[in-house]
Amino acid sequence: MAWNLDSDRPIYAQIVEIIQIQIVSGLYKPGDKLPSVRELAAVASVNPNTMQRAFAELERSGLIQTQRTTGRTVTTDQSLIEQIRQSLAREQIERFLAQMKGLGYSRDAIIQILDQLSSNYEEE
């Protein structure tokens, strides 16, 4: 996965969001061991201190846990993972709605567009 980081927001905050998405989407499952700070820093092309700061933030939220003998693992708390998943979805939707409003679309017009496009994404 490409780590597309921009200069508009703090790098560590973007890393936190990327790892949250990787966890809630199932790339890292509950209880999985995460790569080391140095490994992920190399993959993301960031300073290890930046990655460490992101990991500290993820630990504060409870999404990952550090254990002396096994390193960092994803929480097994499914309700916390679902809560973060819902929060990320809400943020994406709010961002989308703000952009659509900025383009001059009404609520009904947005719903109509979503309805038309959603048929492409229906589950089989």
C-alpha positions, 0 to 999 in steps of 0.5 A: 500500500502506498503511503500518500502523505501530504503537507497539509496535516501533521504526518503522524496524524495521517499515519494514525489514520492510515493504520486505523483504516488498515485495522478497521478494514481487516488488513490487521486483524484483532490480536495481530502483531504489527510491524516494528516502528522501524519497519513501518517507518521505512515503508512509509518513508518517514522518520522513526520518531514520527512513526513512534509518535503515531503508535503512541497515539494509537496506544492512547486510543486503545486500538493497539497495545504494547507488550514487552515480549511480543511487541505491538498488537491490535486490540481484541476489543471488537466494539472499539474497532467498530466504534473507530470504524464508524467514526472514520466513516462519519468523518468521510461522509461529513467531508464529502457533504461539505464538498458537495454543499460547496459545489452547490448541491442540495440534499436531494440532489446529493441523494439522487447522485448517490442512489444512481452511483450506488448501484455500481457498488451493490453486494453480490 
